[in-house]
Amino acid sequence: MDAEQIKALEPFLDQIAELAGKQLDSAEFRRLIGECGNRIGEGLSANINITVDVCDEKRECSLPLLTTGLSVFPGKEPFRTWGDSSLQRYIVSRGIVCLPHDRCPGCWQVWDFKLTNGTCPHCGLTMGDQCKLLIDSDECPWCNDGEVTSADPRCNECGYEVDRKKVVWG
Protein backbone atom coordinates (compact mmCIF):
# COMPACT_ATOMS: atom_id res chain seq x y z
CA MET A 1 0.00 0.00 0.00
CA ASP A 2 1.22 3.48 -0.61
CA ALA A 3 1.43 6.22 2.01
CA GLU A 4 -1.66 8.02 0.65
CA GLN A 5 -3.81 4.88 1.02
CA ILE A 6 -2.65 4.40 4.60
CA LYS A 7 -3.22 8.08 5.39
CA ALA A 8 -6.78 7.84 4.00
CA LEU A 9 -7.51 4.85 6.27
CA GLU A 10 -6.07 6.32 9.48
CA PRO A 11 -9.15 8.30 10.61
CA PHE A 12 -11.36 5.23 10.14
CA LEU A 13 -8.91 2.96 11.95
CA ASP A 14 -8.81 5.46 14.82
CA GLN A 15 -12.63 5.49 15.01
CA ILE A 16 -12.80 1.69 14.90
CA ALA A 17 -10.21 1.47 17.68
CA GLU A 18 -12.24 3.92 19.78
CA LEU A 19 -15.50 2.00 19.24
CA ALA A 20 -13.78 -1.31 19.92
CA GLY A 21 -12.32 0.14 23.10
CA LYS A 22 -15.73 1.15 24.38
CA GLN A 23 -17.04 -2.37 23.83
CA LEU A 24 -13.98 -4.14 25.16
CA ASP A 25 -13.92 -1.95 28.26
CA SER A 26 -17.58 -2.55 29.05
CA ALA A 27 -18.30 -4.34 32.32
CA GLU A 28 -20.19 -7.15 30.58
CA PHE A 29 -17.42 -7.87 28.07
CA ARG A 30 -14.80 -7.84 30.83
CA ARG A 31 -16.95 -10.15 32.97
CA LEU A 32 -17.46 -12.63 30.13
CA ILE A 33 -13.80 -12.84 29.12
CA GLY A 34 -12.91 -13.03 32.82
CA GLU A 35 -15.21 -16.06 33.19
CA CYS A 36 -13.46 -17.67 30.22
CA GLY A 37 -10.13 -17.01 31.91
CA ASN A 38 -11.31 -18.63 35.12
CA ARG A 39 -12.22 -21.82 33.30
CA ILE A 40 -8.93 -22.45 31.56
CA GLY A 41 -5.82 -23.93 33.13
CA GLU A 42 -2.84 -22.19 34.66
CA GLY A 43 -0.34 -20.90 32.16
CA LEU A 44 -3.07 -20.25 29.56
CA SER A 45 -4.82 -17.05 28.58
CA ALA A 46 -8.19 -16.36 27.02
CA ASN A 47 -8.15 -13.69 24.33
CA ILE A 48 -10.59 -11.81 22.16
CA ASN A 49 -9.24 -9.71 19.30
CA ILE A 50 -10.64 -7.26 16.81
CA THR A 51 -8.56 -7.00 13.66
CA VAL A 52 -8.83 -4.76 10.62
CA ASP A 53 -6.74 -6.02 7.74
CA VAL A 54 -6.44 -5.49 4.03
CA CYS A 55 -6.41 -8.59 1.87
CA ASP A 56 -4.70 -8.71 -1.51
CA GLU A 57 -6.11 -11.41 -3.78
CA LYS A 58 -2.93 -11.50 -5.90
CA ARG A 59 -0.63 -11.97 -2.92
CA GLU A 60 -3.13 -14.26 -1.15
CA CYS A 61 -2.10 -12.52 2.04
CA SER A 62 -3.60 -9.98 4.39
CA LEU A 63 -1.96 -6.95 5.94
CA PRO A 64 -3.10 -6.26 9.52
CA LEU A 65 -3.56 -2.55 10.15
CA LEU A 66 -5.30 -2.62 13.54
CA THR A 67 -5.39 -5.35 16.17
CA THR A 68 -6.80 -4.75 19.63
CA GLY A 69 -8.45 -6.91 22.20
CA LEU A 70 -8.73 -8.21 25.74
CA SER A 71 -6.69 -10.94 27.38
CA VAL A 72 -7.02 -12.61 30.74
CA PHE A 73 -5.15 -15.20 32.78
CA PRO A 74 -6.93 -17.41 35.32
CA GLY A 75 -7.79 -15.45 38.48
CA LYS A 76 -6.53 -12.13 37.05
CA GLU A 77 -8.27 -9.03 35.75
CA PRO A 78 -8.68 -8.69 31.95
CA PHE A 79 -6.33 -6.26 30.25
CA ARG A 80 -6.32 -4.49 26.89
CA THR A 81 -3.96 -5.70 24.19
CA TRP A 82 -2.63 -4.10 21.04
CA GLY A 83 -1.00 -6.22 18.37
CA ASP A 84 -0.41 -3.88 15.47
CA SER A 85 3.08 -3.00 14.31
CA SER A 86 4.23 0.53 13.63
CA LEU A 87 4.06 1.63 10.02
CA GLN A 88 7.25 1.96 8.02
CA ARG A 89 7.96 3.33 4.55
CA TYR A 90 10.19 1.58 2.03
CA ILE A 91 11.54 2.40 -1.42
CA VAL A 92 10.99 -0.48 -3.85
CA SER A 93 10.90 -0.75 -7.65
CA ARG A 94 7.29 0.45 -7.81
CA GLY A 95 7.97 3.49 -5.59
CA ILE A 96 7.29 4.21 -1.92
CA VAL A 97 5.21 1.67 -0.02
CA CYS A 98 3.91 1.96 3.52
CA LEU A 99 3.06 -1.06 5.66
CA PRO A 100 3.58 -2.51 9.15
CA HIS A 101 7.29 -2.80 9.91
CA ASP A 102 7.12 -6.57 10.38
CA ARG A 103 5.82 -7.22 6.84
CA CYS A 104 7.61 -7.58 3.52
CA PRO A 105 7.06 -4.71 1.07
CA GLY A 106 7.02 -7.24 -1.77
CA CYS A 107 4.83 -10.14 -0.67
CA TRP A 108 3.26 -8.80 2.60
CA GLN A 109 4.31 -11.94 4.51
CA VAL A 110 5.88 -11.64 7.98
CA TRP A 111 9.48 -10.44 7.74
CA ASP A 112 10.65 -8.80 10.93
CA PHE A 113 14.05 -7.31 11.74
CA LYS A 114 14.78 -6.55 8.08
CA LEU A 115 17.89 -4.56 8.91
CA THR A 116 19.57 -7.66 10.39
CA ASN A 117 17.71 -10.40 8.48
CA GLY A 118 18.37 -8.93 5.05
CA THR A 119 16.33 -11.31 2.85
CA CYS A 120 12.61 -12.03 3.00
CA PRO A 121 12.23 -15.77 3.70
CA HIS A 122 9.06 -15.90 1.59
CA CYS A 123 9.84 -14.05 -1.66
CA GLY A 124 13.60 -13.40 -1.52
CA LEU A 125 13.37 -9.58 -1.59
CA THR A 126 16.62 -8.16 -0.20
CA MET A 127 17.28 -5.05 1.82
CA GLY A 128 19.79 -2.75 0.18
CA ASP A 129 19.42 -4.18 -3.31
CA GLN A 130 15.69 -4.34 -4.09
CA CYS A 131 14.35 -2.51 -1.05
CA LYS A 132 15.51 0.35 1.16
CA LEU A 133 14.09 1.63 4.41
CA LEU A 134 12.97 5.26 4.03
CA ILE A 135 14.03 7.29 7.06
CA ASP A 136 12.26 10.64 6.85
CA SER A 137 12.73 11.61 10.48
CA ASP A 138 15.61 11.23 12.91
CA GLU A 139 13.79 8.43 14.80
CA CYS A 140 15.83 5.26 15.22
CA PRO A 141 14.21 2.44 13.20
CA TRP A 142 15.41 -0.11 15.76
CA CYS A 143 14.20 1.27 19.12
CA ASN A 144 11.93 4.15 18.00
CA ASP A 145 13.23 6.20 20.94
CA GLY A 146 16.65 7.42 19.93
CA GLU A 147 17.92 9.54 17.09
CA VAL A 148 19.86 8.65 13.94
CA THR A 149 20.93 10.97 11.15
CA SER A 150 22.72 10.58 7.84
CA ALA A 151 25.71 12.33 9.46
CA ASP A 152 25.60 10.10 12.56
CA PRO A 153 23.82 6.79 11.86
CA ARG A 154 24.44 5.40 15.39
CA CYS A 155 21.41 5.70 17.69
CA ASN A 156 22.06 7.86 20.73
CA GLU A 157 19.72 5.65 22.84
CA CYS A 158 20.22 1.99 21.89
CA GLY A 159 23.53 2.18 20.02
CA TYR A 160 22.18 0.53 16.85
CA GLU A 161 24.06 1.68 13.76
CA VAL A 162 22.01 2.03 10.58
CA ASP A 163 23.59 0.35 7.55
CA ARG A 164 23.76 3.13 4.96
CA LYS A 165 23.41 0.55 2.15
CA LYS A 166 19.95 -0.44 3.42
CA VAL A 167 18.38 2.97 4.01
CA VAL A 168 17.58 6.19 2.23
CA TRP A 169 17.20 9.44 4.11
CA GLY A 170 14.32 11.49 2.77
MIPALO-103196 format. One record per residue (C-alpha): residue number from 1; residue in three letters; x, y, z. Coordinates in steps of 0.2 Angstrom, whole numbers, plus 5000, padded with zeros to 4 digits. Each point is the difference from the previous one (the first is absolute). Example, Ala and Ser with C-alpha at 12.3 -4.5 7.8 and 13.67 -1.06 7.14 Angstrom:
BEGIN
+-----+-----+------+------+------+
|   n | res |   c1 |   c2 |   c3 |
+-----+-----+------+------+------+
|   1 | ALA | 5062 | 4978 | 5039 |
|   2 | SER | 5006 | 5017 | 4997 |
+-----+-----+------+------+------+
//
This chain:
BEGIN
+-----+-----+------+------+------+
|   n | res |   c1 |   c2 |   c3 |
+-----+-----+------+------+------+
|   1 | MET | 5000 | 5000 | 5000 |
|   2 | ASP | 5006 | 5017 | 4997 |
|   3 | ALA | 5001 | 5014 | 5013 |
|   4 | GLU | 4985 | 5009 | 4993 |
|   5 | GLN | 4989 | 4984 | 5002 |
|   6 | ILE | 5006 | 4998 | 5018 |
|   7 | LYS | 4997 | 5018 | 5004 |
|   8 | ALA | 4982 | 4999 | 4993 |
|   9 | LEU | 4996 | 4985 | 5011 |
|  10 | GLU | 5008 | 5008 | 5016 |
|  11 | PRO | 4984 | 5010 | 5006 |
|  12 | PHE | 4989 | 4984 | 4998 |
|  13 | LEU | 5012 | 4989 | 5009 |
|  14 | ASP | 5001 | 5012 | 5014 |
|  15 | GLN | 4981 | 5000 | 5001 |
|  16 | ILE | 4999 | 4981 | 4999 |
|  17 | ALA | 5013 | 4999 | 5014 |
|  18 | GLU | 4990 | 5013 | 5011 |
|  19 | LEU | 4984 | 4990 | 4997 |
|  20 | ALA | 5008 | 4983 | 5004 |
|  21 | GLY | 5007 | 5008 | 5015 |
|  22 | LYS | 4983 | 5005 | 5007 |
|  23 | GLN | 4994 | 4982 | 4997 |
|  24 | LEU | 5015 | 4991 | 5007 |
|  25 | ASP | 5000 | 5011 | 5015 |
|  26 | SER | 4982 | 4997 | 5004 |
|  27 | ALA | 4997 | 4991 | 5017 |
|  28 | GLU | 4990 | 4986 | 4991 |
|  29 | PHE | 5014 | 4997 | 4987 |
|  30 | ARG | 5013 | 5000 | 5014 |
|  31 | ARG | 4989 | 4988 | 5011 |
|  32 | LEU | 4998 | 4988 | 4986 |
|  33 | ILE | 5018 | 4999 | 4995 |
|  34 | GLY | 5004 | 4999 | 5018 |
|  35 | GLU | 4989 | 4985 | 5002 |
|  36 | CYS | 5009 | 4992 | 4985 |
|  37 | GLY | 5016 | 5003 | 5009 |
|  38 | ASN | 4994 | 4992 | 5016 |
|  39 | ARG | 4996 | 4984 | 4990 |
|  40 | ILE | 5016 | 4997 | 4992 |
|  41 | GLY | 5016 | 4992 | 5008 |
|  42 | GLU | 5015 | 5009 | 5007 |
|  43 | GLY | 5012 | 5007 | 4988 |
|  44 | LEU | 4987 | 5003 | 4987 |
|  45 | SER | 4991 | 5016 | 4995 |
|  46 | ALA | 4983 | 5003 | 4992 |
|  47 | ASN | 5000 | 5014 | 4987 |
|  48 | ILE | 4988 | 5009 | 4989 |
|  49 | ASN | 5007 | 5010 | 4985 |
|  50 | ILE | 4993 | 5013 | 4988 |
|  51 | THR | 5010 | 5001 | 4984 |
|  52 | VAL | 4999 | 5011 | 4985 |
|  53 | ASP | 5010 | 4994 | 4986 |
|  54 | VAL | 5002 | 5003 | 4981 |
|  55 | CYS | 5000 | 4984 | 4989 |
|  56 | ASP | 5008 | 4999 | 4983 |
|  57 | GLU | 4993 | 4987 | 4989 |
|  58 | LYS | 5016 | 5000 | 4990 |
|  59 | ARG | 5012 | 4997 | 5014 |
|  60 | GLU | 4987 | 4989 | 5009 |
|  61 | CYS | 5006 | 5008 | 5016 |
|  62 | SER | 4992 | 5013 | 5012 |
|  63 | LEU | 5008 | 5015 | 5008 |
|  64 | PRO | 4995 | 5004 | 5018 |
|  65 | LEU | 4997 | 5018 | 5003 |
|  66 | LEU | 4991 | 5000 | 5017 |
|  67 | THR | 5000 | 4986 | 5013 |
|  68 | THR | 4993 | 5003 | 5017 |
|  69 | GLY | 4992 | 4989 | 5013 |
|  70 | LEU | 4998 | 4994 | 5018 |
|  71 | SER | 5011 | 4986 | 5008 |
|  72 | VAL | 4998 | 4992 | 5017 |
|  73 | PHE | 5009 | 4987 | 5010 |
|  74 | PRO | 4991 | 4989 | 5013 |
|  75 | GLY | 4996 | 5010 | 5015 |
|  76 | LYS | 5006 | 5016 | 4993 |
|  77 | GLU | 4992 | 5016 | 4994 |
|  78 | PRO | 4998 | 5002 | 4981 |
|  79 | PHE | 5011 | 5012 | 4991 |
|  80 | ARG | 5000 | 5009 | 4983 |
|  81 | THR | 5012 | 4994 | 4987 |
|  82 | TRP | 5007 | 5007 | 4984 |
|  83 | GLY | 5008 | 4990 | 4987 |
|  84 | ASP | 5003 | 5012 | 4985 |
|  85 | SER | 5017 | 5004 | 4995 |
|  86 | SER | 5006 | 5018 | 4996 |
|  87 | LEU | 4999 | 5005 | 4982 |
|  88 | GLN | 5016 | 5002 | 4990 |
|  89 | ARG | 5004 | 5007 | 4983 |
|  90 | TYR | 5011 | 4991 | 4987 |
|  91 | ILE | 5007 | 5004 | 4983 |
|  92 | VAL | 4997 | 4986 | 4988 |
|  93 | SER | 5000 | 4998 | 4981 |
|  94 | ARG | 4981 | 5006 | 4999 |
|  95 | GLY | 5004 | 5015 | 5011 |
|  96 | ILE | 4996 | 5004 | 5018 |
|  97 | VAL | 4990 | 4987 | 5010 |
|  98 | CYS | 4994 | 5002 | 5018 |
|  99 | LEU | 4995 | 4985 | 5010 |
| 100 | PRO | 5003 | 4992 | 5018 |
| 101 | HIS | 5018 | 4999 | 5004 |
| 102 | ASP | 5000 | 4981 | 5002 |
| 103 | ARG | 4993 | 4997 | 4982 |
| 104 | CYS | 5009 | 4998 | 4984 |
| 105 | PRO | 4997 | 5014 | 4987 |
| 106 | GLY | 5000 | 4988 | 4986 |
| 107 | CYS | 4989 | 4985 | 5006 |
| 108 | TRP | 4992 | 5007 | 5016 |
| 109 | GLN | 5006 | 4984 | 5010 |
| 110 | VAL | 5007 | 5002 | 5017 |
| 111 | TRP | 5018 | 5006 | 4999 |
| 112 | ASP | 5006 | 5008 | 5016 |
| 113 | PHE | 5017 | 5007 | 5004 |
| 114 | LYS | 5004 | 5004 | 4981 |
| 115 | LEU | 5015 | 5010 | 5005 |
| 116 | THR | 5009 | 4985 | 5007 |
| 117 | ASN | 4991 | 4986 | 4990 |
| 118 | GLY | 5003 | 5007 | 4983 |
| 119 | THR | 4990 | 4988 | 4989 |
| 120 | CYS | 4981 | 4997 | 5001 |
| 121 | PRO | 4998 | 4981 | 5003 |
| 122 | HIS | 4984 | 5000 | 4990 |
| 123 | CYS | 5004 | 5009 | 4984 |
| 124 | GLY | 5019 | 5003 | 5000 |
| 125 | LEU | 4999 | 5019 | 5000 |
| 126 | THR | 5016 | 5007 | 5007 |
| 127 | MET | 5003 | 5016 | 5010 |
| 128 | GLY | 5013 | 5011 | 4992 |
| 129 | ASP | 4998 | 4993 | 4982 |
| 130 | GLN | 4981 | 4999 | 4997 |
| 131 | CYS | 4994 | 5009 | 5015 |
| 132 | LYS | 5006 | 5015 | 5011 |
| 133 | LEU | 4992 | 5006 | 5016 |
| 134 | LEU | 4995 | 5018 | 4998 |
| 135 | ILE | 5005 | 5010 | 5015 |
| 136 | ASP | 4991 | 5017 | 4999 |
| 137 | SER | 5003 | 5005 | 5018 |
| 138 | ASP | 5014 | 4998 | 5013 |
| 139 | GLU | 4991 | 4986 | 5009 |
| 140 | CYS | 5010 | 4984 | 5002 |
| 141 | PRO | 4992 | 4986 | 4990 |
| 142 | TRP | 5006 | 4987 | 5013 |
| 143 | CYS | 4994 | 5007 | 5017 |
| 144 | ASN | 4989 | 5015 | 4994 |
| 145 | ASP | 5006 | 5010 | 5015 |
| 146 | GLY | 5017 | 5006 | 4995 |
| 147 | GLU | 5007 | 5011 | 4985 |
| 148 | VAL | 5009 | 4995 | 4985 |
| 149 | THR | 5006 | 5012 | 4986 |
| 150 | SER | 5009 | 4998 | 4983 |
| 151 | ALA | 5015 | 5009 | 5008 |
| 152 | ASP | 4999 | 4988 | 5016 |
| 153 | PRO | 4991 | 4984 | 4996 |
| 154 | ARG | 5003 | 4993 | 5018 |
| 155 | CYS | 4985 | 5001 | 5011 |
| 156 | ASN | 5003 | 5011 | 5016 |
| 157 | GLU | 4989 | 4989 | 5010 |
| 158 | CYS | 5002 | 4982 | 4995 |
| 159 | GLY | 5017 | 5001 | 4991 |
| 160 | TYR | 4993 | 4992 | 4984 |
| 161 | GLU | 5009 | 5005 | 4985 |
| 162 | VAL | 4990 | 5002 | 4984 |
| 163 | ASP | 5008 | 4992 | 4985 |
| 164 | ARG | 5001 | 5014 | 4987 |
| 165 | LYS | 4998 | 4987 | 4986 |
| 166 | LYS | 4983 | 4995 | 5006 |
| 167 | VAL | 4992 | 5017 | 5003 |
| 168 | VAL | 4996 | 5016 | 4991 |
| 169 | TRP | 4998 | 5016 | 5010 |
| 170 | GLY | 4986 | 5010 | 4993 |
+-----+-----+------+------+------+
//
